[in-house]
Amino acid sequence: MNSLLHVSGRQHAGVILLAELASAEEFRSLQEIATSMALSQGYLEEIASAFKQAGLVTGRKGPRGGYRLTRRPEQITMEEVVVALEGPLEAVPCHGAACPVQAKCETKSWWDFLRDSVRTTLKTTTLADILNTR
C-alpha cells in the first residue's frame, strides 16, 4: 500500500504503548503489554526508552515495576510522541539540511505548507483525543 504520509511501525507501536499506559493508574510491565498487544517486548523497551528520555513516561524496577505516563493523556501531544520517536518533523529530506537548490526550488513553499499543516495537527491532537475515538 502506498500512502501520502508514512506512519512508521515505531510510531504505531509507540501510540499503542502510550494508550495502554494511559488505561492504567499503576505502573504497567512491558512484558504484559507486549503479550496483550502481540508486540515484541524488546521493541517496546526501545520505544519506552525514547519516551523516558523525552519525559513522557517514567519507569520503576522491581516486582511492581514497569512504566507509566508522567502526565495526563490530555497533556501529551502527538507532536511530542512523534518527535520522541523519530526526531524533528520534516516533509522532505532537504528541509533538515542545507539544500543546494533551495534558492531556486519551485516546490519549497508547498513542502513547507505540508510540514506546517501536519505539525499543527500533531500539536493540537493529544493522546486523550486518540483515546476518545475508541
Protein Blocks (a to p, Z undefined) as FASTA:
>chain_A
ZZfbdcdfklmmmmmmmmmmmmpcbdcdfklmmmmnopafklmmmmmmmmmmnopaccde
djkgccddfbdfklpcfklmmmmmnopadfbfklmpccfklmmmcklmmmmmmmmmmmmm
mmmpcfklmmmmZZ
